[in-house]
Amino acid sequence: MTTLKDLARHLGLSVTQVSRALNGHSDVSAATRARVEAAAAALHYQPNLSARKLVSGRSGIVGLVLQGRPLALDGELFLQFVGGLSAQFSRRGMQFILHVAEPGTDILDHYRRLIDGGALDGFVILEPTVADVRIDYLRERGVPFVVHGRLQGVTEYAFFDVDNHAIGRDLTEILIRAGHRRIAFLNGPRARVYAEERLRGHAEAMAAAGLPVDERLHRAQEMDENYGLVAAVELFSDPATRPTGLVAGSAKVAAGALAGLRALRLRVPQDVSVVAHDDLLPTVQTEQLAPPLTVTASPLEASWAPLAAALAGVIAGEPVAAHQQVWPHDRVARQSVAAPAA
């Protein structure tokens, strides 16, 4: 079995350099880290977790605690997300476990038992809510963690996020600039931080254009195709109150909304303009929809490596501020937007 010393000898580096590279320390160059990780994979290096815990007091194991599957991810995408995170932690010589809590149980009790038992060094938090008890609890306990997302105004922790406020604003501005004044907004659940931020960006864009926010045109729900279909049929069935533009919170919601509009014999973009946020997931290809959608785009898979690097760094004692990242998004103009019909 390949040891850390074997790996260091093979690379011509010190044991300390190799160890710090595998654990994601920021003082190791990207080129050195990549070379060490490639050699570790080629030589089938596996860290001795028992020895590591005796020396460092750490188990080398981190985890994700959930009560059921994250509702924003379907089964296939959830496996990709967990698999992507697991692979990234493995590259850093760490193990990643999934702990599923029974519905109805106290989620903090699960964290408490895992922490007090010394089983885990840190945690990944998905789908933060506006008042997230998990974040408050882990901060109080002084336990390392990283959040996929962030709370408004609370930044004393590591996170990886996209600028959801800007996404909501940008999507709305695309429609406003095309001449739309009545804009429907199919958002995620209001308790989710990303949904609140997108709503804030939407309202900001409407206010900047001197337009009122009509909450009758808003929906907030877990995002899937059925939600998009039902919401589109509800919103666009009455010609007297029908919007001319629609913002969809995800590609899946947009696909459902397009199906609903087709059922009403409304054409996109001749009768209705549609824009969406695209996480660039394989289940829905927005460029292949009819018509191809205008979107803001940011790949979900871009989060896996930064989340793993951030948690490894915080566990190693690096400053939290060094592991706070907001990923950019693109605007992609296609054929789903036009001026509103007379």
Phi and psi in degrees as a GROMACS rama.xvg file:
@    title "Ramachandran Plot"
@    xaxis  label "Phi"
@    yaxis  label "Psi"
@TYPE xy
-70.1337  129.985  THR-2
-102.573  172.761  THR-3
-62.5448  -37.5265  LEU-4
-64.8707  -41.0033  LYS-5
-60.1904  -42.5631  ASP-6
-65.4075  -43.0637  LEU-7
-63.3932  -42.1271  ALA-8
-63.5318  -41.8051  ARG-9
-61.5067  -37.4547  HIS-10
-90.4204  -13.6486  LEU-11
73.8818  29.8218  GLY-12
-119.654  167.94  LEU-13
-78.5965  159.144  SER-14
-60.2267  -38.7362  VAL-15
-62.5196  -44.1759  THR-16
-60.2327  -44.9164  GLN-17
-64.6716  -43.7277  VAL-18
-61.4533  -44.0505  SER-19
-69.0113  -33.1187  ARG-20
-66.2193  -44.0337  ALA-21
-68.3879  -24.9479  LEU-22
-97.1118  9.50901  ASN-23
73.7407  26.093  GLY-24
-67.6902  141.61  HIS-25
-72.2347  -15.4286  SER-26
-84.1401  4.19692  ASP-27
-102.512  130.269  VAL-28
-65.19  155.417  SER-29
-60.862  -37.3401  ALA-30
-66.3395  -43.2465  ALA-31
-66.365  -42.0907  THR-32
-60.6346  -44.2788  ARG-33
-63.1392  -39.8242  ALA-34
-66.4764  -41.3923  ARG-35
-66.4844  -43.9573  VAL-36
-64.825  -38.2358  GLU-37
-65.883  -42.0413  ALA-38
-67.2497  -39.0575  ALA-39
-61.2625  -40.1807  ALA-40
-68.5526  -42.2844  ALA-41
-66.6872  -35.3422  ALA-42
-94.3956  5.12053  LEU-43
56.6801  43.8668  HIS-44
-71.8122  132.31  TYR-45
-127.652  125.533  GLN-46
-67.2608  145.6  PRO-47
-84.6874  98.7148  ASN-48
-67.8284  -33.6817  LEU-49
-65.5419  -44.4587  SER-50
-64.8747  -38.9987  ALA-51
-61.1626  -42.9615  ARG-52
-67.1234  -36.7246  LYS-53
-63.8234  -39.2662  LEU-54
-80.0048  -46.5749  VAL-55
-102.815  -15.4301  SER-56
81.2065  5.77541  GLY-57
-112.884  150.748  ARG-58
-87.5497  -20.5017  SER-59
77.5469  13.6959  GLY-60
-119.869  132.847  ILE-61
-124.662  165.56  VAL-62
-149.25  168.564  GLY-63
-124.383  120.779  LEU-64
-104.883  123.886  VAL-65
-132.43  150.909  LEU-66
-106.916  87.9003  GLN-67
83.89  176.453  GLY-68
-75.3701  142.45  ARG-69
-56.4043  128.039  PRO-70
-69.9443  -18.2544  LEU-71
-77.1518  -10.3168  ALA-72
-121.224  128.972  LEU-73
-77.2298  179.666  ASP-74
-57.293  -48.1396  GLY-75
-64.0452  -43.4813  GLU-76
-70.3811  -33.6778  LEU-77
-62.7612  -42.6801  PHE-78
-62.8267  -39.125  LEU-79
-64.3165  -41.6238  GLN-80
-64.0868  -49.9684  PHE-81
-65.1547  -41.1613  VAL-82
-63.6815  -40.2542  GLY-83
-64.2852  -43.4605  GLY-84
-63.736  -44.647  LEU-85
-59.3423  -42.8907  SER-86
-63.8759  -39.7442  ALA-87
-67.8955  -40.0007  GLN-88
-68.3873  -36.8326  PHE-89
-61.1625  -38.7907  SER-90
-62.1612  -22.8802  ARG-91
-98.2932  13.117  ARG-92
72.9023  24.9255  GLY-93
-119.533  158.357  MET-94
-108.032  143.498  GLN-95
-121.776  126.443  PHE-96
-121.638  153.479  ILE-97
-108.574  124.002  LEU-98
-113.885  115.622  HIS-99
-102.068  119.01  VAL-100
-88.4936  146.525  ALA-101
-67.9074  139.961  GLU-102
-56.8049  140.563  PRO-103
89.4912  -12.0471  GLY-104
-85.0434  163.81  THR-105
-75.2211  112.427  ASP-106
-61.2596  -34.5925  ILE-107
-68.8528  -26.5554  LEU-108
-64.7662  -34.9807  ASP-109
-67.7229  -44.0528  HIS-110
-60.4475  -42.92  TYR-111
-59.3902  -46.3302  ARG-112
-67.7331  -38.4068  ARG-113
-68.1333  -36.7326  LEU-114
-73.1154  -48.931  ILE-115
-65.6766  -28.7712  ASP-116
-79.0479  -5.7052  GLY-117
68.7853  20.1343  GLY-118
-77.2658  -33.2376  ALA-119
-124.243  147.028  LEU-120
-89.8171  -22.5978  ASP-121
-173.533  177.134  GLY-122
-138.054  150.95  PHE-123
-103.124  133.997  VAL-124
-114.277  126.511  ILE-125
-107.886  156.762  LEU-126
48.6375  60.3383  GLU-127
-63.9343  145.13  PRO-128
-101.74  169.623  THR-129
-58.7293  -43.0852  VAL-130
-118.215  80.4029  ALA-131
-87.7426  112.786  ASP-132
-68.4933  -25.6795  VAL-133
-64.6921  -44.3495  ARG-134
-64.89  -45.9264  ILE-135
-59.4945  -43.0315  ASP-136
-66.4464  -46.5148  TYR-137
-67.2901  -34.8667  LEU-138
-64.3714  -43.5405  ARG-139
-62.2238  -37.6227  GLU-140
-80.8677  -11.4487  ARG-141
70.3975  29.6183  GLY-142
-94.6593  132.885  VAL-143
-61.8246  139.671  PRO-144
-157.711  162.545  PHE-145
-134.707  143.611  VAL-146
-113.291  132.348  VAL-147
-85.5121  87.4681  HIS-148
126.423  -171.278  GLY-149
-163.186  154.461  ARG-150
-89.1822  142.154  LEU-151
-63.182  121.407  GLN-152
80.3424  -3.22369  GLY-153
-118.283  110.545  VAL-154
-130.176  20.2172  THR-155
-86.8536  48.3829  GLU-156
-162.14  163.657  TYR-157
-78.5627  142.876  ALA-158
-154.155  159.657  PHE-159
-129.958  129.11  PHE-160
-150.441  164.614  ASP-161
-106.812  163.199  VAL-162
-84.2406  85.5035  ASP-163
-67.3197  -30.7605  ASN-164
-59.8013  -46.3568  HIS-165
-67.4207  -34.5955  ALA-166
-62.6305  -48.215  ILE-167
-60.4792  -40.5833  GLY-168
-67.4557  -46.1632  ARG-169
-63.4871  -43.724  ASP-170
-63.0633  -41.041  LEU-171
-67.2551  -40.8874  THR-172
-63.2224  -34.0444  GLU-173
-58.2369  -43.8294  ILE-174
-72.1611  -40.8577  LEU-175
-61.2364  -42.9673  ILE-176
-66.9115  -23.2869  ARG-177
-82.9287  -4.12602  ALA-178
107.379  6.29692  GLY-179
-82.6784  141.947  HIS-180
-121.522  -29.6114  ARG-181
-106.294  106.252  ARG-182
-122.462  120.051  ILE-183
-81.3207  149.48  ALA-184
-135.245  109.665  PHE-185
-98.1576  98.5464  LEU-186
-101.757  171.986  ASN-187
-79.441  -179.424  GLY-188
-58.094  138.632  PRO-189
-64.5505  -22.0859  ARG-190
-72.9912  -21.1357  ALA-191
-77.2948  138.269  ARG-192
-60.8334  -43.6931  VAL-193
-60.9068  -37.3928  TYR-194
-68.3453  -41.3769  ALA-195
-62.5805  -40.6357  GLU-196
-67.6993  -39.6933  GLU-197
-66.3021  -38.6611  ARG-198
-63.0773  -40.1527  LEU-199
-63.3277  -41.0363  ARG-200
-66.3283  -38.9771  GLY-201
-60.587  -48.0954  HIS-202
-63.6184  -37.232  ALA-203
-63.8281  -43.2243  GLU-204
-65.1362  -40.8416  ALA-205
-63.7806  -44.1506  MET-206
-64.4352  -39.4135  ALA-207
-63.8002  -27.8098  ALA-208
-91.9129  3.00978  ALA-209
72.4263  27.4521  GLY-210
-108.899  142.297  LEU-211
-76.4187  150.265  PRO-212
-91.0877  115.678  VAL-213
-99.1156  102.149  ASP-214
-66.4102  -14.7971  GLU-215
-66.7246  -18.3053  ARG-216
-96.2894  8.07677  LEU-217
-107.211  145.387  HIS-218
-133.764  150.292  ARG-219
-141.319  115.473  ALA-220
-162.577  164.73  GLN-221
-58.9811  136.62  GLU-222
-91.3402  111.288  MET-223
-146.806  178.253  ASP-224
-67.3937  -36.908  GLU-225
-63.4151  -39.732  ASN-226
-58.008  -46.9166  TYR-227
-62.465  -40.6047  GLY-228
-65.5563  -50.9141  LEU-229
-63.6214  -43.1376  VAL-230
-63.7651  -41.0724  ALA-231
-62.9678  -43.4498  ALA-232
-62.9325  -42.3558  VAL-233
-63.2171  -46.8726  GLU-234
-73.6222  -32.1696  LEU-235
-107.693  6.86357  PHE-236
-75.7953  -30.7657  SER-237
-98.8673  109.719  ASP-238
-59.7692  -25.2197  PRO-239
-70.7205  -30.9196  ALA-240
-116.782  11.4064  THR-241
-66.0626  129.993  ARG-242
-68.5881  164.152  PRO-243
-106.394  -15.4295  THR-244
-134.827  155.7  GLY-245
-140.953  130.994  LEU-246
-104.189  123.328  VAL-247
-107.427  135.976  ALA-248
-73.4718  -14.835  GLY-249
-153.758  166.679  SER-250
-65.3508  -35.4176  ALA-251
-65.9132  -42.5645  LYS-252
-62.3362  -41.313  VAL-253
-62.897  -41.6633  ALA-254
-61.242  -41.7461  ALA-255
-65.9481  -40.7984  GLY-256
-62.8752  -40.0023  ALA-257
-61.4031  -39.5384  LEU-258
-64.3032  -40.6993  ALA-259
-64.5368  -40.2756  GLY-260
-66.3857  -38.0473  LEU-261
-63.5192  -38.3723  ARG-262
-62.7062  -31.5642  ALA-263
-87.7245  3.23368  LEU-264
60.3671  37.5198  ARG-265
-101.757  135.712  LEU-266
-97.1715  143.73  ARG-267
-113.939  122.115  VAL-268
-101.291  7.43252  PRO-269
-59.7956  -42.0495  GLN-270
-101.756  -34.4347  ASP-271
-141.008  135.379  VAL-272
-98.6542  139.951  SER-273
-130.338  131.982  VAL-274
-129.529  160.666  VAL-275
-154.017  162.465  ALA-276
-94.628  135.05  HIS-277
-118.757  118.893  ASP-278
-82.7859  5.9622  ASP-279
58.0358  50.1381  LEU-280
-97.719  150.779  LEU-281
-70.8837  -17.4529  PRO-282
-72.0942  -29.8115  THR-283
-135.225  119.437  VAL-284
-99.2718  104.971  GLN-285
-65.3097  -25.3487  THR-286
-75.1194  -13.6317  GLU-287
-103.799  0.601902  GLN-288
-73.1427  168.264  LEU-289
-116.619  103.903  ALA-290
-83.8519  168.105  PRO-291
-58.352  135.068  PRO-292
-87.625  141.748  LEU-293
-75.9597  130.053  THR-294
-141.801  160.621  VAL-295
-94.5266  142.164  THR-296
-135.402  135.351  ALA-297
-154.25  118.756  SER-298
-70.6928  128.057  PRO-299
-59.4929  -36.7732  LEU-300
-67.0135  -15.0805  GLU-301
-66.6765  -13.5713  ALA-302
-83.0702  -21.2293  SER-303
-63.1802  -52.6036  TRP-304
-64.6865  -46.1165  ALA-305
-62.4662  -36.4089  PRO-306
-62.9095  -44.7812  LEU-307
-65.7177  -43.1662  ALA-308
-64.0926  -39.0638  ALA-309
-65.6683  -46.7111  ALA-310
-66.6051  -41.1862  LEU-311
-60.9238  -40.4386  ALA-312
-67.1138  -42.7472  GLY-313
-66.2705  -40.0934  VAL-314
-60.8482  -35.6292  ILE-315
-77.2937  -1.47673  ALA-316
95.3357  9.17007  GLY-317
-74.4702  154.186  GLU-318
-60.7242  139.686  PRO-319
-59.116  -38.1442  VAL-320
-60.2285  -23.2068  ALA-321
-76.277  -8.76926  ALA-322
-128.133  48.0523  HIS-323
-124.604  109.616  GLN-324
-129.015  131.368  GLN-325
-111.494  116.388  VAL-326
-83.5587  138.187  TRP-327
-74.0167  160.122  PRO-328
-123.879  156.763  HIS-329
-105.046  157.385  ASP-330
-105.826  128.508  ARG-331
-123.758  110.27  VAL-332
-86.5601  127.712  ALA-333
-131.649  -142.58  ARG-334
-106.205  19.9524  GLN-335
-101.753  6.94403  SER-336
-126.152  133.904  VAL-337
-150.371  169.944  ALA-338
-63.4045  147.886  ALA-339
-64.2438  146.891  PRO-340
-67.8771  149.473  ALA-341
